[in-house]
Amino acid sequence: MPSPRRFHDAQHTKYHFLDHVLVRCPRCAGIAHVAPAASAAEDAPPSVFARRRLLCRACGLSRDAAGRGFRLFRGRGEATDPYFGLPLWLQTEVRHGRLWAYNPEHLELIRNFVQAPLRERAPWDAQVKRMTLVARLPTWIKVAKNRDEVLRAVDRIRSSLT
């Protein structure tokens, strides 16, 4: 297991975290899940274009996405999921901007990146270098002087899951 003082970029992108997205249920305002609908090829990883289903265990809401594709959040206003356009459950506002994550794994990646004083990335000539999730984080998240504030925000978001 890597040291918490060192972060090595696994070169994940936003698309690695779209298989399971936590959103606010439009009916009961509880936690709802957006996940790929069951398909014939269960052993293959789902495509980002695969049909999605919204499920809320609190109120029983179940909806299928209309199949219009998806639209990634561009950083303005409240963060939304790419398939239904519903507000993400894992988000909070801090004085520098909005911190958000699609699921707990995405949030944990952000946490590991922010808390590490030594951050290793792909070599400068790697094709994927500029496209990784951590490379595309806003500057205010990456700056060491905001580390404590961002980690408090991550903890605040994580506490909303219990």
C-alpha positions as CSV (number, residue, x, y, z in Angstrom):
1,M,0.0,0.0,0.0
2,P,1.4,3.4,-1.0
3,S,2.4,5.9,1.7
4,P,-0.3,8.6,2.5
5,R,2.5,11.1,2.1
6,R,3.0,10.2,-1.6
7,F,0.3,10.2,-4.4
8,H,0.9,8.4,-7.6
9,D,-1.5,9.4,-10.4
10,A,-3.2,6.2,-11.7
11,Q,-4.2,8.2,-14.8
12,H,-8.0,8.0,-14.1
13,T,-10.4,10.3,-16.0
14,K,-13.9,11.3,-15.1
15,Y,-15.2,8.4,-17.2
16,H,-13.7,5.9,-14.7
17,F,-16.2,7.0,-12.1
18,L,-19.4,7.1,-14.2
19,D,-20.4,3.4,-13.5
20,H,-22.1,4.4,-10.2
21,V,-23.2,8.0,-9.5
22,L,-24.9,9.2,-6.3
23,V,-27.6,11.8,-6.9
24,R,-30.3,13.6,-4.9
25,C,-33.6,11.8,-5.5
26,P,-36.2,14.0,-7.3
27,R,-39.0,12.5,-5.3
28,C,-37.8,12.3,-1.7
29,A,-34.5,14.2,-1.7
30,G,-32.6,11.2,-0.4
31,I,-29.6,9.4,-1.9
32,A,-30.4,7.8,-5.2
33,H,-28.1,5.7,-7.4
34,V,-27.5,6.0,-11.2
35,A,-26.1,2.8,-12.5
36,P,-25.9,0.9,-15.8
37,A,-29.2,-0.9,-16.6
38,A,-28.8,-4.7,-16.7
39,S,-27.4,-5.9,-20.1
40,A,-26.8,-9.2,-21.9
41,A,-23.0,-9.0,-21.5
42,E,-22.7,-8.8,-17.7
43,D,-18.9,-9.7,-17.7
44,A,-18.0,-6.7,-19.9
45,P,-17.5,-3.3,-18.3
46,P,-20.4,-1.0,-19.2
47,S,-19.9,1.7,-21.8
48,V,-20.4,5.4,-20.8
49,F,-23.1,5.3,-23.5
50,A,-24.9,2.3,-21.9
51,R,-28.5,2.8,-20.8
52,R,-28.7,4.0,-17.2
53,R,-31.2,3.5,-14.4
54,L,-32.0,5.8,-11.5
55,L,-32.9,3.9,-8.3
56,C,-33.9,5.3,-4.9
57,R,-34.1,2.7,-2.1
58,A,-35.8,5.2,0.3
59,C,-38.9,5.9,-1.8
60,G,-38.7,3.2,-4.5
61,L,-38.3,5.5,-7.4
62,S,-37.0,3.8,-10.6
63,R,-36.5,5.5,-13.9
64,D,-34.6,4.7,-17.1
65,A,-32.6,7.4,-18.9
66,A,-34.1,8.4,-22.2
67,G,-31.0,7.3,-24.1
68,R,-30.0,10.8,-25.2
69,G,-26.4,10.2,-24.3
70,F,-24.8,12.1,-21.5
71,R,-23.6,15.6,-20.6
72,L,-20.6,16.1,-18.3
73,F,-20.7,18.9,-15.7
74,R,-18.8,21.9,-16.9
75,G,-18.2,23.7,-13.6
76,R,-21.0,26.3,-13.4
77,G,-23.6,26.2,-10.7
78,E,-24.7,23.0,-8.9
79,A,-22.9,19.8,-10.1
80,T,-25.2,17.4,-11.9
81,D,-25.0,13.8,-13.1
82,P,-24.4,13.2,-16.8
83,Y,-27.4,11.1,-17.5
84,F,-30.4,12.5,-15.7
85,G,-29.2,16.0,-14.9
86,L,-30.0,15.5,-11.2
87,P,-27.9,17.2,-8.5
88,L,-25.0,15.1,-7.2
89,W,-25.2,14.0,-3.6
90,L,-21.5,14.4,-3.0
91,Q,-20.9,18.1,-3.3
92,T,-20.4,21.2,-1.2
93,E,-19.5,24.8,-1.7
94,V,-16.3,26.2,-0.3
95,R,-15.1,29.8,-0.5
96,H,-13.0,29.0,-3.7
97,G,-15.7,27.1,-5.6
98,R,-17.7,23.9,-5.6
99,L,-16.1,20.5,-4.6
100,W,-17.9,17.5,-6.0
101,A,-17.5,13.8,-6.7
102,Y,-19.6,11.2,-8.6
103,N,-19.2,8.5,-6.0
104,P,-17.1,7.6,-2.8
105,E,-14.2,6.2,-4.9
106,H,-14.0,9.5,-6.8
107,L,-14.1,11.4,-3.5
108,E,-11.4,9.2,-2.0
109,L,-9.1,9.8,-5.1
110,I,-9.5,13.6,-4.5
111,R,-8.8,13.2,-0.8
112,N,-5.6,11.1,-1.4
113,F,-4.4,13.6,-3.9
114,V,-5.0,16.7,-1.7
115,Q,-3.5,15.2,1.5
116,A,-0.3,14.1,-0.2
117,P,2.6,16.6,-0.1
118,L,4.4,14.6,-2.8
119,R,2.3,14.2,-6.0
120,E,3.8,12.0,-8.7
121,R,2.3,12.3,-12.2
122,A,2.9,10.6,-15.6
123,P,6.1,11.6,-17.5
124,W,5.8,14.9,-19.3
125,D,5.7,13.2,-22.7
126,A,2.9,10.8,-21.8
127,Q,-0.2,11.2,-24.1
128,V,-2.7,11.0,-21.2
129,K,-0.9,13.4,-18.9
130,R,-3.2,16.5,-19.4
131,M,-6.4,14.4,-19.5
132,T,-6.2,12.8,-16.1
133,L,-8.7,13.7,-13.4
134,V,-6.2,15.1,-11.0
135,A,-4.4,17.1,-13.7
136,R,-7.8,18.7,-14.5
137,L,-8.7,19.6,-10.9
138,P,-9.1,23.3,-10.3
139,T,-6.0,25.1,-9.1
140,W,-7.6,26.1,-5.8
141,I,-7.8,22.3,-5.0
142,K,-4.2,21.7,-5.9
143,V,-2.7,24.6,-4.0
144,A,-1.0,23.5,-0.7
145,K,-2.3,26.5,1.3
146,N,-5.9,25.3,0.7
147,R,-5.2,21.7,1.8
148,D,-6.8,21.9,5.2
149,E,-9.9,23.6,3.8
150,V,-10.4,21.1,1.0
151,L,-9.8,18.2,3.3
152,R,-12.5,19.6,5.7
153,A,-14.9,19.8,2.7
154,V,-14.1,16.2,1.7
155,D,-14.9,15.1,5.3
156,R,-18.1,17.1,5.3
157,I,-19.1,15.5,2.0
158,R,-18.2,12.0,3.3
159,S,-20.2,12.5,6.5
160,S,-23.4,13.0,4.3
161,L,-23.2,9.3,3.4
162,T,-23.9,8.0,6.9
